[in-house]
Amino acid sequence: MKKNSYGLLCDVGELIGALSGSDNIDSFLAEIVSVVATHLRAPVASIYMFEEDSQSLVLKANFGLNPELIGK
């Protein structure tokens, strides 16, 4: 699937808007996962972060999944 340059600029602008409009990392990640899933037309998307203390991946944001799973 090929996108034109204008579409790519709009996508980048949307990501920048999410960064500047977020109050904290959790709201930023929630916005990013939503934007990416929407643009990829994916029904589900997730962001995991590695926590050094527990040496494990923890779900930090998702789109299309149960929001109660965040943090697990």
Solvent accessible surface area in square Angstrom, and as a share of the most:
residue,aa,sasa,rsa
1,M,185,0.83
2,K,195,0.83
3,K,103,0.43
4,N,102,0.52
5,S,87,0.56
6,Y,158,0.60
7,G,18,0.17
8,L,105,0.52
9,L,126,0.62
10,C,60,0.36
11,D,20,0.11
12,V,66,0.38
13,G,40,0.39
14,E,78,0.35
15,L,62,0.31
16,I,107,0.54
17,G,40,0.38
18,A,8,0.07
19,L,111,0.55
20,S,93,0.60
21,G,62,0.60
22,S,29,0.19
23,D,141,0.73
24,N,85,0.43
25,I,102,0.52
26,D,85,0.44
27,S,48,0.31
28,F,45,0.19
29,L,17,0.08
30,A,51,0.39
31,E,77,0.34
32,I,27,0.14
33,V,4,0.02
34,S,38,0.24
35,V,8,0.05
36,V,60,0.34
37,A,0,0.00
38,T,84,0.49
39,H,66,0.29
40,L,114,0.57
41,R,190,0.70
42,A,29,0.23
43,P,111,0.70
44,V,69,0.40
45,A,21,0.16
46,S,46,0.29
47,I,39,0.20
48,Y,116,0.44
49,M,82,0.37
50,F,112,0.47
51,E,66,0.29
52,E,132,0.59
53,D,151,0.78
54,S,67,0.43
55,Q,125,0.56
56,S,44,0.28
57,L,113,0.56
58,V,15,0.09
59,L,6,0.03
60,K,51,0.22
61,A,1,0.01
62,N,22,0.11
63,F,69,0.29
64,G,56,0.54
65,L,70,0.35
66,N,77,0.39
67,P,97,0.61
68,E,134,0.60
69,L,79,0.39
70,I,74,0.38
71,G,48,0.46
72,K,157,0.66
